[in-house]
Amino acid sequence: MKILRAMELEGTSPYFRAMQTANSPRINMDGCPRMMLGSNNYLGLADHPLVIEGARRALERFGAGSTGSRLLNGTIDLHLELEAEIADWFGTEAAIVFTTGHQANLGTVGALVGRGDVIVSDSDAHASLHDAGKFTDAQSVRFRHNDIDNLAEKLAAAAKHGRPAMVTVDGVYSMEGDLAPIDQIAEVCLEHNALLLVDEAHSVGVLGLNLTGVTELYGKAGKTPLRTGTFSKSIASTGGFAVGSHDLIDAIRTNGRALLFTAAGVPAAVGGALAAVRLIRSAEGQERAERCLANARFLRDSLASLGVPLAEPAIGPGGAEAVTPIVPVIVGESLRAFAKWHELYERGVFAALAHYPAVPLNRAMLRLAVTAEHTFADLEEAAKSIHTTLELDVERQLVV
Ligand SMILES: Cc1ncc(COP(=O)(O)O)c(C=O)c1O
């Protein structure tokens, strides 16, 4: 905490920076124009006129606040419309909308497991899935990241003791941008009768034929009983959701503490999300998803051609290379990463900085993420700035 305060006083902290403009590729931050390469606005919908209009209409019709839980007075027609739209999109019997994606995971896991059960999570799963385990009476264990044999061992151990298991994974991992091999995970879960939950936070809107995420990309939507997601990335609002059978969603609606004991999302957030989901399901959504992934490929190629160290490319179905909006530049040691982050910021590029424990020790990274709205010229300029920023250090070392 003291380090954060010291960096803030010095003006070098990468955290809690304030923007003076809407989220888009060119922003104003700390009063200066900069390129935004550190958002999750993958489809560029955060300032889309139709999404703003959806939010505005909801605000004008339903007011500013929700003033209560979904259970009591917080549900408005738009929540129900959005749930019907999401269930139809994902091809499931039902959907439930939460106030945030973090709460979607807490509420879903918490409603469905309890004493005597085991939650088996990928070690790199999002904090909200690990937090979900802590908020239940179930035992939480982790399997090694994307290691299917290790997952099978953990499930076999649970079965040996007659303990029902739930498996929780991210579809796309938020820091490295790699994919969970959902085909193998779904099969292992079926073999061991485990309930699989895939968090599609970083894949909804960008992957799969209908853009519902990684599970669809792997053709396993029918074999995955539960999927969760957030509105805070491609869907360009705030909120979260879970989809599944009527029985599972009813269990969440009646037992999900993170749903029942917090206020419903505000009307503007729900209206904006509904407009964004409809847009994503239109031809424009497909076109934006294609542009976003083309941009990610372009940025990755540009950086690689300049010799900038990157995380390994993601692997998708059939072992083929997969593209996600996330392009991690590996910097290494944390202090160096903080210094590099600041140099890049001074050059006018905002990136997200991830360091231990969000990523393994000495694997600190500039976690870049593109949007559909970046141009190749933007990305070329950013790649050059990143190259110069990282190169400077090499030159200094040579001088020393
Ligand atoms: C994989 C994953 N799941 C869940 C969340 C939480 O979503 P929200 O920001 O809506 O709380 C995030 C957000 O960073 C995420 O990356």
The ligand as a Tripos MOL2 file, in Angstrom:
@<TRIPOS>MOLECULE
LIG
   16    16     1     0     0
SMALL
NO_CHARGES

@<TRIPOS>ATOM
      1 C1        -12.3840  -13.9180  -16.3880 C.3       1 LIG1
      2 C2        -13.1360  -12.8680  -15.6380 C.ar      1 LIG1
      3 N1        -14.2470  -13.2110  -14.9770 N.ar      1 LIG1
      4 C3        -14.9680  -12.3060  -14.2780 C.ar      1 LIG1
      5 C4        -14.5860  -10.9920  -14.2250 C.ar      1 LIG1
      6 C5        -15.3830  -10.0250  -13.3930 C.3       1 LIG1
      7 O1        -16.1950   -9.2550  -14.1900 O.3       1 LIG1
      8 P1        -16.7340   -7.8340  -13.7080 P.3       1 LIG1
      9 O2        -15.7030   -6.8430  -14.0770 O.co2     1 LIG1
     10 O3        -18.0000   -7.6610  -14.4560 O.co2     1 LIG1
     11 O4        -16.9520   -7.9150  -12.2390 O.co2     1 LIG1
     12 C6        -13.4670  -10.5760  -14.9280 C.ar      1 LIG1
     13 C7        -13.0650   -9.1560  -14.8860 C.2       1 LIG1
     14 O5        -11.9630   -8.7600  -14.9240 O.2       1 LIG1
     15 C8        -12.7100  -11.5360  -15.6470 C.ar      1 LIG1
     16 O6        -11.5910  -11.1880  -16.2900 O.3       1 LIG1
@<TRIPOS>BOND
     1     1     2 1
     2     2     3 ar
     3     2    15 ar
     4     3     4 ar
     5     4     5 ar
     6     5     6 1
     7     5    12 ar
     8     6     7 1
     9     7     8 1
    10     8     9 2
    11     8    10 1
    12     8    11 1
    13    12    13 1
    14    12    15 ar
    15    13    14 2
    16    15    16 1
@<TRIPOS>SUBSTRUCTURE
     1 LIG1         1 GROUP 0 **** ****
